[in-house]
Amino acid sequence: MWLPETSFKNPQTMSPVLGAGAVDRERWRIQCGVCGTTGKGAVVQCIYPNCKWAVHPLCGYESKTRMFIDEIPVVDGGDDVAKCIFCPLHHDVEFKPMEVARWIAKER
């Protein structure tokens, strides 16, 4: 669910996972900022602009990395939901829905 390419067919049971084959292979080559490994799972990066810190979603959850999903305004035809992960350096950044929507729109 944390990877933009994936979703759940049934969100209540969180199964089955859809889109796993569409995950960008580069996500497997980036080092996890928590466990330090590469190639053992896809990572997601901090949502803060230009931050390269990345984490396996499960590593982030287990290490209490700031992770949440929230509604955002639609900007330039983008998503109305943001999957937010903030690295240790940016974990105190205030969540501003419009600002996050702009960040995401720029990345598309």
C-alpha positions, 0 to 999 in steps of 0.5 A: 500500500505504501508503494504508489504502484500497489493497492489492495483489492480489498482494503478491509482485509488488505489482500490481495495486493495488486500491482506488485509487478509494476513496482519500479525496479529502482526501488529495490536498488536503494538502501533502506535507511533503517536496516541498511540493506538493498535488494531485499524489498522495495523502498519508499522515500521521504516525501519532503522535496529533494530528500533521498532517505528511503525505507522499506515500509515494514522497517519504517513501521517497526522503527516508528518512522512517521508514516500516515495516509491523509486526504489532500487537494487535487492539484493538476489532476493528481491524487486526492490521497497522500501516502506520507513518510517523513525521514528522521530529519524531517519527521517534525515537518508540519503536514500541510495538505496543499503543500504536500499536493504540490510536492506530489504533483511536481514529482509526476 
